[in-house]
Amino acid sequence: MNALDPHLLIVDDDERIRDLLKKFLQRNGFLVSAARDAAHARRILEGLEFDLIVMDVMMPGEDGISLTRSLRETMTTPILLLTARGETDDRIAGLEAGADDYLGKPFEPKELLLRINAILRRMPETPSEQTAPKILQLGPIRYDISRGEMWQGSDLVRLTATESQLMRIFSARPGEPISRTTLVEELGRDRGQAQERAVDVQITRLRRKIEPDPKQPRYLQTVRGAGYMLAPD
């Protein structure tokens, strides 16, 4: 391992699962820290930055969804939630709270690894060279395509990994409707209606950040029968 290895934080109250995940991920090239509950995770996050957080939903005290919602107020670190299989409400609630993906328990460690790598690939990279920025204007919001950054005035608008990837997809084809199926594929998700509904949740969250009135979207439009379309000024 070296300083460039992605650093993950595992948050799970089950010591056996924590240890198994930590050893498995370390064997696959990650730096890994672990927290036993939300309060422990908060203390660790005060002093360290992570590339991704893997968090169980069901924990004593503050649960994973509540912690996700709280963390989203100050950070954009990708979050992968571990949920009880079949608990659709928890999964949707987790996405609405700001999670980037979820995985139902029990799961194959290899699937967890694939999902982690998929999320990390979606994170915007820092440009290696200074290039002339390409800007999309969305009313008071401007989106720098080359940097993958969104600004409102002098304030940086925080985007999650999935929101950032959605903006990259839409900004590459402004004015062109993109189907939910295509968005699922380009986000690296498995096909299916559940994933398309998850995309709808992510679109709703993104609209809250770029639309003056998210209920009547001007810039991230729904095109009936065709999908979604980014319509910059």
Buried (B, 14 or more C-beta within 10 A) or exposed (E): EEEEEBBBBBBBBEEEBBEBBBEBBBEBEBBBBBBBBBEBBBEBBEEEEBBBBBBBBBBEEBBBBBBBBBBBEEBBBBBBBBBEEEBEEBBBBBBBBBBBBBBBBEEEEEEBBEBBBBBBEBBBEEEEEEEEEEBBEBEEBBBBBEBBBBBBEEEEBBBBBBBBBBBBBBBEEEEEBBBBBBBBEBBBBEEEEEBBBBBBBBBBBBBEBBBEEBEEBBBBBBEEEEBBBBBBE
